[in-house]
């Protein structure tokens, strides 16, 4: 029982850290995000990424991709591109390219 309590506490602690955006590797992540935004390089977007991760890296509103692609899945934004594509029976590589284009388009909209 003690082990179960420790495991539960660990996962709760990780959830709280994740919700607050505090990770031990957060400084690297901030630096990496800054570089990607500065370069506006969407080629890094891959099907293993969650929508949440993409939103954070490219500083997008939480609902940006959800609205563009009319995503109804309740797991959004904590859902990978591949899992979403699989659930709606579309090719994940093609969908990844569509997301890359949409993120790239967001730079045009925000810089005008």
Order of alpha helices (4+ residues) and beta strands (2+ residues): alpha-alpha-alpha-alpha-alpha-alpha
